Amino acid sequence: MAQAKNRIGGRTYPVLSRREIEAQIAEGRKLIIVDQHVLKVDGWLKYHPGGDKAIMHMVGRDATDEVNCLHSPEARLMMDKYRIGRIEGRWKNFLPPIQGGKFRPRLSDGEQEEEEEEEEYDRGLFPQLARSEATASSSASASRSPSPVFDSHKAETGSGLRNRLAAGQGSPSATSLSSVDDAAPEGPIDGMAHLDVLTRKEIKLDLAKYPPPDPAVQDAIVEKYRLLHERIKAEGLYDCNYWAYAVESARYVTFFGLMVLFLRWKWYAASAFFLGVFWHQLVFTAHDAAHMGITHNFQIDSLIGVFIADFLGGLSIGWWKRNHNVHHIVTNSPEHDPDIEHMPFFAISHRFLGSLRSSYYERVMEYDAAAKFFISLQHHLYYIVLLFGRFNLYRLSWVYLIMGQGPRKGAAAWHRWVEIAGQVFFWTWFGYGVLYKSIDSNWSRFVYVMVSHMVTTPLHVQITLSHFAMSTADLGVGESFPQRMLRTTMDVDCPPWLDFVHGGLQFQAIHHLFPRIPRHNLRRTQRLVQEFCDEVGIPYALYGFVDGNKHVVGRLADVSRQAAILAKCQSVLAGAGTGHGHHH
């Protein structure tokens, strides 16, 4: 540990070296960097209202932008008590342990450590390539034929690979990369080697389209992003428009009233329709409350969210927070983002065809027989599967509450019990009061459930629309937070009079940059974000609703096509007696 000291705010913090921080993480401590200070957050994991997984993805990283955008100023001040030291100069991110990062214990050989540190950084810069390369190296002789991308160039150093990719030259096997198309690979190549080629191609395409993960470039983007944040605050865009919520509440009451009216008249399909619309609209305000975008008070907004989600909608707002905060941090990461992990029904990246392990669900997402069937037809089944999306949300909510996956200590510990009370209340008024007491036949009950739940399908389309067609490549630890959010998220263009239908979810790219901005201010924020994107050279993805859907279905069709190529490769090798299945 460095002996240098620095006094901040009346307290003295030691300057911790990168090597010391790495050693402490290797010993099991959870250290993150925020505003040039080292925070030891081990004790905070069981208290964090947003769940422990979100914090785990920040271990060893500079989490300043993620922390500031997702937390209130009051929460930020509370975090100061977890400071144990500070850093000097620019921090070079580690790959967090939850994402597969390896950390060295304390060693005495400084020369060896310096060499290993460079190799460690290279593995973190393009982790998808590093994982594939490691698997290829360890299994080339035992489980499959050599990969033309990785195995034939094992002599090239990590820094050489990094420099060539960052310079836009692609991989050492540029010819094999550029020749990847929709045809099956020729020659003695197995399916997994083909997926390796696709991974490298996806990364190369993003490096050509977006600013490179070069420290100077990314630091400039971060600086302008933080200036944009200050401008947004100065223009009052964090101030909630309560009149807009009065209008929203009037709309909710109208839809619920129509549901009750048609139920009394025994017009069950009409009643179910308006109940579904009521649920659909309610989710938007629950989303605002969970991000503290209404009153900006944690407990008040939490209670608003619990009332809407649990008591009126039967869904757990606590589950949503735990899931959604991870999604905001590792957006569109196949291994880590639960919002795109829908195996066996959907795979939006070819990488799911390799049976990835989800760090969120802590299990392997098997590319098994069921997955092969659904993914081969996923572009045809997309809207059909989404019709049943709400039923899956019930399941996830009850798993969260029964298993106690939320915080069990601290300011949010009591939320679990209020949520369980809310679930009992919901199934009493909806399950008993509406379905059992107010409807006179089982068939009518079935129709009522189906119609009311399937009417919410546009919400599930809206949620998936913003991400399914966007990049799933991992440009690694060198990429800044704002660039990753804009690279993995699209906005949907619509006229202002349709904003209430989309509920703010049409501005997902803006929302990912500034999650706590009240949704009624997102349209005003759009102009500022567009100016920022033009200034830093990051493409701003904006599509119409129809075009956005076409991109999503096209992405699903492309992965389905790659699944067919994978099956063909494995079939050819099996026929030649050289196939051994795929590896994890």
ZAMARGU-4260 file (C-alpha; in steps of 0.2 Angstrom, whole numbers, plus 5000, padded with zeros to 4 digits):
<rodrens>
0) 5000/5000/5000 | 5006/5017/4996 | 5010/5028/5010 | 5005/5044/5002 | 4990/5053/5011
5) 4977/5065/5006 | 4965/5075/5017 | 4947/5076/5010 | 4933/5084/5019 | 4942/5083/5036
10) 4947/5064/5034 | 4963/5057/5028 | 4963/5044/5015 | 4978/5034/5009 | 4983/5033/4991
15) 4980/5015/4986 | 4990/5008/4971 | 4982/4998/4957 | 4992/4983/4963 | 4986/4985/4981
20) 4967/4986/4975 | 4969/4971/4964 | 4977/4961/4979 | 4962/4966/4990 | 4950/4960/4977
25) 4959/4944/4975 | 4957/4942/4994 | 4938/4943/4992 | 4935/4962/4995 | 4922/4971/4985
30) 4931/4988/4980 | 4924/5000/4967 | 4931/5017/4962 | 4919/5033/4963 | 4925/5050/4960
35) 4944/5045/4963 | 4940/5037/4979 | 4941/5018/4983 | 4925/5012/4991 | 4924/4995/5001
40) 4906/4990/4999 | 4906/4972/5006 | 4895/4978/5020 | 4883/4987/5008 | 4879/4972/4997
45) 4865/4965/5009 | 4857/4983/5011 | 4857/4989/4993 | 4839/4992/4988 | 4844/4988/4970
50) 4851/4971/4974 | 4869/4964/4976 | 4872/4959/4957 | 4872/4977/4951 | 4886/4981/4963
55) 4896/4965/4959 | 4897/4971/4941 | 4906/4987/4946 | 4920/4978/4957 | 4937/4984/4951
60) 4930/4997/4940 | 4927/5016/4940 | 4909/5016/4944 | 4907/5035/4945 | 4895/5038/4930
65) 4885/5022/4934 | 4883/5028/4952 | 4879/5046/4949 | 4866/5042/4936 | 4857/5029/4946
70) 4857/5037/4963 | 4850/5052/4972 | 4862/5065/4979 | 4857/5059/4996 | 4862/5041/4992
75) 4879/5048/4985 | 4883/5056/5001 | 4879/5041/5011 | 4891/5031/5001 | 4906/5042/5007
80) 4906/5032/5023 | 4912/5017/5013 | 4928/5026/5007 | 4944/5017/5012 | 4957/5026/5001
85) 4959/5036/4985 | 4968/5034/4968 | 4979/5046/4958 | 4978/5048/4940 | 4967/5039/4927
90) 4960/5022/4933 | 4962/5007/4921 | 4947/4996/4924 | 4948/4978/4929 | 4936/4965/4923
95) 4925/4961/4938 | 4926/4944/4946 | 4907/4941/4942 | 4912/4943/4923 | 4926/4931/4924
100) 4940/4943/4929 | 4955/4935/4937 | 4965/4945/4951 | 4982/4941/4957 | 4986/4939/4976
105) 5001/4948/4983 | 5018/4944/4974 | 5035/4951/4976 | 5042/4949/4959 | 5038/4967/4952
110) 5045/4963/4934 | 5033/4948/4933 | 5018/4958/4940 | 5021/4971/4927 | 5020/4959/4913
115) 5005/4950/4920 | 4996/4966/4922 | 4997/4970/4904 | 4991/4953/4899 | 4976/4955/4912
120) 4971/4972/4904 | 4971/4965/4887 | 4960/4951/4893 | 4948/4964/4900 | 4948/4975/4884
125) 4939/4962/4873 | 4933/4949/4886 | 4922/4940/4873 | 4937/4937/4862 | 4948/4932/4877
130) 4935/4920/4883 | 4934/4912/4866 | 4953/4912/4864 | 4955/4903/4881 | 4942/4890/4877
135) 4949/4887/4860 | 4967/4885/4867 | 4962/4873/4881 | 4950/4862/4870 | 4957/4863/4852
140) 4966/4846/4853 | 4953/4838/4864 | 4936/4844/4859 | 4936/4852/4842 | 4947/4856/4827
145) 4957/4872/4828 | 4948/4889/4826 | 4955/4898/4811 | 4953/4914/4821 | 4961/4910/4837
150) 4971/4894/4837 | 4981/4898/4821 | 4988/4914/4829 | 4991/4910/4847 | 5009/4917/4846
155) 5002/4935/4844 | 5002/4944/4861 | 4987/4952/4869 | 4993/4969/4866 | 4996/4966/4848
160) 4978/4960/4846 | 4972/4975/4855 | 4982/4987/4844 | 4976/4979/4828 | 4958/4979/4833
165) 4958/4997/4839 | 4967/5002/4824 | 4953/4995/4813 | 4964/4981/4806 | 4953/4968/4813
170) 4960/4952/4820 | 4976/4943/4815 | 4964/4933/4803 | 4957/4947/4794 | 4954/4937/4778
175) 4943/4924/4788 | 4934/4938/4796 | 4930/4948/4781 | 4924/4932/4772 | 4911/4928/4785
180) 4894/4928/4777 | 4877/4918/4778 | 4885/4903/4770 | 4891/4888/4781 | 4910/4888/4784
185) 4920/4878/4772 | 4933/4865/4776 | 4937/4856/4793 | 4929/4869/4804 | 4916/4865/4818
190) 4901/4876/4823 | 4910/4884/4838 | 4924/4890/4828 | 4911/4898/4816 | 4903/4907/4831
195) 4921/4913/4836 | 4922/4921/4819 | 4905/4929/4821 | 4910/4936/4838 | 4926/4944/4830
200) 4916/4951/4816 | 4903/4959/4827 | 4917/4967/4837 | 4926/4974/4822 | 4909/4981/4815
205) 4906/4990/4831 | 4924/4997/4831 | 4922/5004/4814 | 4905/5012/4818 | 4909/5019/4836
210) 4923/5029/4843 | 4937/5017/4848 | 4940/5011/4867 | 4955/5022/4868 | 4958/5030/4884
215) 4960/5048/4877 | 4944/5046/4866 | 4933/5038/4880 | 4939/5051/4893 | 4934/5065/4881
220) 4917/5057/4879 | 4915/5055/4898 | 4920/5073/4901 | 4906/5079/4888 | 4893/5067/4896
225) 4896/5075/4913 | 4895/5092/4906 | 4878/5087/4898 | 4872/5081/4915 | 4876/5098/4923
230) 4867/5106/4908 | 4851/5095/4911 | 4851/5099/4929 | 4853/5118/4926 | 4838/5117/4914
235) 4827/5109/4927 | 4824/5093/4918 | 4825/5083/4934 | 4810/5093/4941 | 4794/5082/4940
240) 4779/5088/4931 | 4765/5084/4944 | 4752/5090/4933 | 4756/5077/4920 | 4754/5064/4933
245) 4737/5071/4937 | 4732/5068/4919 | 4740/5050/4920 | 4729/5047/4936 | 4713/5052/4927
250) 4717/5041/4913 | 4720/5026/4925 | 4704/5029/4934 | 4695/5030/4917 | 4701/5013/4912
255) 4698/5005/4928 | 4681/5012/4929 | 4677/5005/4911 | 4683/4988/4917 | 4671/4988/4932
260) 4657/4995/4921 | 4658/4982/4908 | 4661/4968/4921 | 4644/4973/4929 | 4636/4972/4912
265) 4644/4955/4909 | 4653/4961/4894 | 4668/4951/4899 | 4679/4953/4884 | 4677/4972/4884
270) 4680/4972/4903 | 4696/4962/4901 | 4702/4973/4887 | 4701/4989/4898 | 4709/4980/4913
275) 4724/4975/4901 | 4725/4993/4896 | 4725/4999/4914 | 4739/4987/4918 | 4749/4993/4903
280) 4748/5011/4907 | 4752/5008/4926 | 4768/5000/4922 | 4775/5017/4916 | 4772/5026/4932
285) 4779/5011/4942 | 4795/5012/4931 | 4796/5031/4936 | 4794/5027/4954 | 4807/5013/4954
290) 4820/5026/4947 | 4814/5039/4960 | 4808/5050/4946 | 4792/5056/4954 | 4796/5063/4971
295) 4814/5059/4971 | 4812/5052/4989 | 4817/5034/4991 | 4804/5028/5003 | 4789/5038/4995
300) 4793/5033/4977 | 4796/5015/4983 | 4779/5015/4991 | 4771/5022/4975 | 4780/5008/4965
305) 4774/4995/4977 | 4756/5001/4977 | 4755/5001/4958 | 4765/4986/4954 | 4760/4974/4968
310) 4743/4979/4974 | 4736/4984/4957 | 4747/4974/4945 | 4752/4958/4954 | 4770/4961/4950
315) 4785/4964/4962 | 4793/4981/4961 | 4808/4974/4971 | 4811/4960/4958 | 4810/4973/4945
320) 4823/4984/4953 | 4835/4970/4956 | 4833/4964/4938 | 4833/4982/4930 | 4848/4989/4939
325) 4859/4975/4932 | 4851/4978/4915 | 4856/4997/4916 | 4874/4992/4920 | 4878/4978/4908
330) 4865/4982/4894 | 4864/4969/4881 | 4878/4958/4888 | 4873/4940/4883 | 4881/4933/4899
335) 4875/4946/4911 | 4860/4956/4906 | 4844/4947/4912 | 4833/4957/4900 | 4840/4948/4885
340) 4842/4931/4893 | 4826/4922/4887 | 4832/4905/4882 | 4825/4893/4876 | 4813/4905/4867
345) 4824/4919/4861 | 4842/4922/4857 | 4847/4939/4850 | 4865/4935/4848 | 4874/4920/4841
350) 4883/4918/4857 | 4868/4911/4865 | 4871/4896/4854 | 4886/4891/4864 | 4876/4888/4880
355) 4882/4903/4890 | 4882/4904/4909 | 4871/4918/4916 | 4879/4927/4930 | 4862/4934/4935
360) 4852/4918/4936 | 4868/4908/4940 | 4865/4894/4928 | 4869/4888/4911 | 4857/4894/4898
365) 4857/4877/4888 | 4856/4877/4870 | 4846/4861/4871 | 4833/4853/4860 | 4819/4865/4866
370) 4830/4880/4862 | 4835/4873/4845 | 4816/4871/4841 | 4811/4889/4847 | 4826/4898/4840
375) 4824/4890/4823 | 4807/4899/4822 | 4810/4914/4834 | 4807/4927/4821 | 4790/4919/4817
380) 4785/4916/4835 | 4791/4933/4842 | 4774/4941/4844 | 4766/4925/4849 | 4778/4922/4864
385) 4776/4940/4870 | 4757/4937/4871 | 4761/4927/4887 | 4775/4938/4894 | 4765/4944/4909
390) 4763/4926/4916 | 4782/4925/4916 | 4783/4941/4926 | 4772/4933/4939 | 4783/4918/4941
395) 4799/4929/4943 | 4790/4940/4955 | 4785/4926/4967 | 4803/4918/4965 | 4810/4935/4971
400) 4798/4937/4986 | 4798/4919/4992 | 4817/4916/4990 | 4820/4933/4999 | 4832/4939/4985
405) 4830/4957/4990 | 4839/4966/5004 | 4836/4959/5021 | 4843/4973/5031 | 4843/4992/5030
410) 4830/5005/5023 | 4823/4993/5011 | 4821/4977/5021 | 4803/4980/5026 | 4798/4982/5007
415) 4797/4963/5005 | 4783/4961/5018 | 4773/4975/5010 | 4775/4967/4993 | 4769/4951/5000
420) 4754/4960/5007 | 4752/4968/4990 | 4752/4951/4981 | 4739/4944/4993 | 4728/4960/4990
425) 4730/4958/4971 | 4725/4940/4970 | 4710/4944/4982 | 4703/4958/4972 | 4707/4950/4955
430) 4708/4932/4957 | 4693/4931/4970 | 4683/4947/4967 | 4684/4948/4948 | 4687/4930/4941
435) 4678/4920/4954 | 4664/4931/4961 | 4660/4942/4946 | 4661/4929/4931 | 4649/4915/4930
440) 4658/4902/4919 | 4675/4894/4918 | 4676/4897/4900 | 4672/4916/4902 | 4686/4916/4916
445) 4698/4909/4904 | 4694/4921/4891 | 4695/4935/4903 | 4712/4930/4909 | 4719/4928/4891
450) 4712/4944/4885 | 4717/4955/4900 | 4735/4948/4900 | 4737/4948/4881 | 4732/4966/4879
455) 4748/4971/4888 | 4758/4963/4874 | 4763/4980/4867 | 4772/4984/4883 | 4783/4968/4881
460) 4786/4973/4862 | 4791/4991/4868 | 4803/4984/4881 | 4812/4972/4869 | 4811/4984/4854
465) 4824/4996/4862 | 4838/4982/4864 | 4835/4967/4854 | 4841/4974/4837 | 4856/4983/4845
470) 4874/4977/4847 | 4878/4963/4859 | 4897/4964/4857 | 4908/4968/4872 | 4921/4981/4868
475) 4927/4978/4885 | 4934/4988/4900 | 4940/5002/4890 | 4923/5008/4884 | 4914/5022/4893
480) 4897/5021/4901 | 4889/5033/4889 | 4895/5025/4874 | 4890/5008/4879 | 4872/5014/4883
485) 4871/5022/4866 | 4878/5007/4857 | 4866/4995/4865 | 4850/5005/4865 | 4838/5013/4852
490) 4825/5026/4853 | 4808/5025/4845 | 4802/5040/4835 | 4784/5045/4837 | 4773/5061/4837
495) 4771/5069/4854 | 4752/5065/4855 | 4757/5046/4855 | 4769/5048/4870 | 4756/5042/4882
500) 4755/5025/4873 | 4774/5022/4874 | 4775/5029/4891 | 4792/5036/4890 | 4800/5019/4885
505) 4802/5026/4867 | 4816/5036/4874 | 4826/5022/4881 | 4843/5028/4875 | 4840/5044/4884
510) 4833/5035/4899 | 4849/5024/4900 | 4860/5039/4900 | 4850/5048/4914 | 4838/5035/4922
515) 4831/5047/4935 | 4824/5060/4923 | 4805/5060/4924 | 4798/5053/4909 | 4788/5068/4904
520) 4804/5078/4902 | 4813/5065/4891 | 4807/5073/4875 | 4814/5089/4880 | 4830/5080/4884
525) 4831/5072/4867 | 4838/5087/4858 | 4852/5089/4871 | 4857/5071/4869 | 4857/5072/4850
530) 4869/5087/4851 | 4880/5077/4863 | 4880/5062/4851 | 4885/5074/4836 | 4899/5082/4846
535) 4907/5065/4852 | 4904/5055/4836 | 4892/5042/4843 | 4878/5037/4832 | 4861/5040/4840
540) 4849/5025/4835 | 4832/5032/4832 | 4819/5022/4822 | 4801/5023/4819 | 4790/5010/4828
545) 4788/4999/4812 | 4806/5001/4806 | 4812/4996/4824 | 4801/4981/4824 | 4808/4976/4807
550) 4826/4977/4814 | 4821/4966/4829 | 4813/4953/4818 | 4828/4954/4806 | 4840/4951/4821
555) 4830/4936/4827 | 4830/4929/4809 | 4848/4931/4808 | 4852/4922/4824 | 4840/4908/4818
560) 4850/4907/4802 | 4866/4906/4811 | 4859/4892/4822 | 4855/4882/4806 | 4873/4885/4800
565) 4879/4879/4817 | 4868/4863/4816 | 4875/4860/4798 | 4893/4862/4804 | 4890/4850/4818
570) 4881/4838/4807 | 4895/4837/4794 | 4908/4834/4808 | 4898/4821/4816 | 4897/4812/4799
575) 4915/4813/4797 | 4918/4806/4815 | 4926/4822/4822 | 4912/4830/4830 | 4911/4831/4849
580) 4896/4843/4852 | 4899/4861/4858 | 4908/4867/4873 | 4903/4879/4887
</rodrens>
